[in-house]
Amino acid sequence: MERLGIEAAEAWMAGDDLVWDIQAAQKAGVRAIWVDLERKGLAEDAKILPDRITHSLKELVEVVIENRFLELRRNNTEEWRKDHG
């Protein structure tokens, strides 16, 4: 992240392992998307809770695009407010 010039809060991690991918990312302050390809779902007593869940790589790409769009929209709104008080 340092080489990319981004903070942990700006990053997302996607993975299929709740401990190694999701929990590790969240401990580092990174938002995490669990790719549940087997559609197991979370256990009722799950201690690790991903920020998002997808069930396919196509769905993962859609989530990434959606979040990027929302981020750009938010940034543009903030810039507009600065310029137009």
N, C-alpha and C positions, 0 to 999 in steps of 0.2 A: 504494500500500500504506500509505503514511503516513496518508492521509486515512481509510483504513479501520481504522487502528490495529492493523495486523498486521505481523509480521516476514516477511522473504523466505522463511524456512524453513517458514512456515505456509501459504504460497501455492502455487498450482499454475498453470501456463500450459498451455493446450491450443492446438495449431496443426498445420497441415499442411505447414509448411516447416521442414526440419531445421535450416537455418542461421538464418533470420530469426526463427523462433519458438522452436525447441528450444534451440539453442546460446545464443542471446541470453538466454533465461530462465535457463538453467543458469549462465551467467557472472554473472548478477545474484543467484545463490543461490536461485533459485526452481526447484522441481521441475517437470518438463516431461512432458506427455503428447503424443505424436505421433499425430495422427489420420491414419492411412494409408488414406484412402478408396479409393485405387487398388490397394491390397493389393500394393504393390511389394516391401515388406519392406526390411530394411536390407541394404546391401551387406556382404559378408563382411569387408571391410577398413574398415568404417565407423568414422570417428573420433568422430562425434557419436552418443551412445547415450542415447536418451530413458529417463526413469524408468519410463514405461509406454507401451504401444502399443495403440491401439484402431483398429478398422476401420470404425466407423460412429458417427454422432452419438448413436444410442441406446446403444451400448456406452460412449461417453464419459460420458453421463449416469449410467449404472450404476456406472462407476468413481468418479465424483465422489460419488455417494450412498454407496458402499461406504467410501470414505476418510473421509467425514464421520461415518459411523456408528462407524468404528474410532477416530476422534479423540474423539468424545463418550464412547465406552466407556472409552478410556484416561484421559480427564479425570475421569470419574466414579470409576474405580478409584483414581486418585491421591487424590481428595478423600476417598473412603471410608477409605483407609489413613491419611490425616492425622487423620481423626475417630476412628478405632478403633485406632490405633497398632499 
